[in-house]
Amino acid sequence: MKTLVILIHPDIENSVINKRWIEELEKYPDEFDIHQLYKVYPDEKINVLAEQRLMEKYNAIIFQFPLYWFSSPPLLKKWLDEVLTYGWAFGSKSGYKLENKKIALAISAGAIKDDYSIEGDYKHTLKEVLVPFELTFKYVKANYRPYFANYGSDSNTPSELIEESTRKYFFFVNAF
């Protein structure tokens, strides 16, 4: 069965890592469906029912986004608030439509990995920063899986490092 990759990037055309990851996945249309929230909803008016129906069709879902201020781009927060509704995602006998679905995050972080440590600049690990996502998906009884992260990439990143990250990401999504 295909994996749904929900891409949340407000400027994918100028992205380094996220753009390259998606380009690689697009080579395998029989394995991955890519749903770009900022392209589907440029006005940020989310079609909740369409999003819920889309999620129901997949057993494996990856949310891919760049880390913004130790969280996600704002459209993902809005999406979570609007799509994960009572009676569909939780809270009733007919709810829990995401129960047991594998869900993971694929994150690009601009800072280096050492910054995300007790001794580093941020005094917290990336795992700690991502706890709200873990709690959200566990609350709706999804099978929250370990995240994938790329650290420290920007427009000056050598192409061989971008390709190495892409290989690792592709391995991650295939093992998912």
QUIGI-V634954 format. One record per residue. N is the residue number from 1. RES is the residue in three letters. OMEGA is omega in whole degrees, 0 to 359 (* if undefined). Layout:
[[N;RES;OMEGA] [N;RES;OMEGA]]
This chain:
[[1;MET;181] [2;LYS;173] [3;THR;174] [4;LEU;175] [5;VAL;178] [6;ILE;181] [7;LEU;178] [8;ILE;181] [9;HIS;185] [10;PRO;181] [11;ASP;186] [12;ILE;181] [13;GLU;179] [14;ASN;178] [15;SER;174] [16;VAL;187] [17;ILE;184] [18;ASN;179] [19;LYS;181] [20;ARG;178] [21;TRP;182] [22;ILE;177] [23;GLU;179] [24;GLU;181] [25;LEU;180] [26;GLU;176] [27;LYS;185] [28;TYR;184] [29;PRO;177] [30;ASP;183] [31;GLU;187] [32;PHE;168] [33;ASP;182] [34;ILE;183] [35;HIS;184] [36;GLN;186] [37;LEU;182] [38;TYR;176] [39;LYS;180] [40;VAL;184] [41;TYR;180] [42;PRO;177] [43;ASP;180] [44;GLU;175] [45;LYS;188] [46;ILE;174] [47;ASN;187] [48;VAL;182] [49;LEU;179] [50;ALA;179] [51;GLU;178] [52;GLN;179] [53;ARG;178] [54;LEU;181] [55;MET;182] [56;GLU;184] [57;LYS;187] [58;TYR;174] [59;ASN;179] [60;ALA;186] [61;ILE;177] [62;ILE;173] [63;PHE;183] [64;GLN;180] [65;PHE;172] [66;PRO;177] [67;LEU;179] [68;TYR;177] [69;TRP;176] [70;PHE;178] [71;SER;181] [72;SER;169] [73;PRO;188] [74;PRO;181] [75;LEU;177] [76;LEU;177] [77;LYS;177] [78;LYS;179] [79;TRP;179] [80;LEU;181] [81;ASP;186] [82;GLU;186] [83;VAL;182] [84;LEU;187] [85;THR;173] [86;TYR;181] [87;GLY;175] [88;TRP;183] [89;ALA;183] [90;PHE;164] [91;GLY;175] [92;SER;180] [93;LYS;179] [94;SER;180] [95;GLY;178] [96;TYR;179] [97;LYS;178] [98;LEU;183] [99;GLU;178] [100;ASN;175] [101;LYS;178] [102;LYS;179] [103;ILE;178] [104;ALA;177] [105;LEU;171] [106;ALA;191] [107;ILE;166] [108;SER;180] [109;ALA;181] [110;GLY;181] [111;ALA;178] [112;ILE;185] [113;LYS;182] [114;ASP;177] [115;ASP;180] [116;TYR;178] [117;SER;179] [118;ILE;180] [119;GLU;185] [120;GLY;183] [121;ASP;187] [122;TYR;176] [123;LYS;178] [124;HIS;176] [125;THR;176] [126;LEU;177] [127;LYS;178] [128;GLU;179] [129;VAL;184] [130;LEU;181] [131;VAL;179] [132;PRO;177] [133;PHE;178] [134;GLU;179] [135;LEU;179] [136;THR;184] [137;PHE;174] [138;LYS;179] [139;TYR;180] [140;VAL;175] [141;LYS;174] [142;ALA;178] [143;ASN;183] [144;TYR;185] [145;ARG;176] [146;PRO;182] [147;TYR;171] [148;PHE;180] [149;ALA;170] [150;ASN;183] [151;TYR;165] [152;GLY;180] [153;SER;174] [154;ASP;184] [155;SER;179] [156;ASN;181] [157;THR;178] [158;PRO;183] [159;SER;180] [160;GLU;177] [161;LEU;176] [162;ILE;180] [163;GLU;176] [164;GLU;177] [165;SER;180] [166;THR;177] [167;ARG;180] [168;LYS;178] [169;TYR;180] [170;PHE;175] [171;PHE;179] [172;PHE;183] [173;VAL;178] [174;ASN;179] [175;ALA;184] [176;PHE;*]]
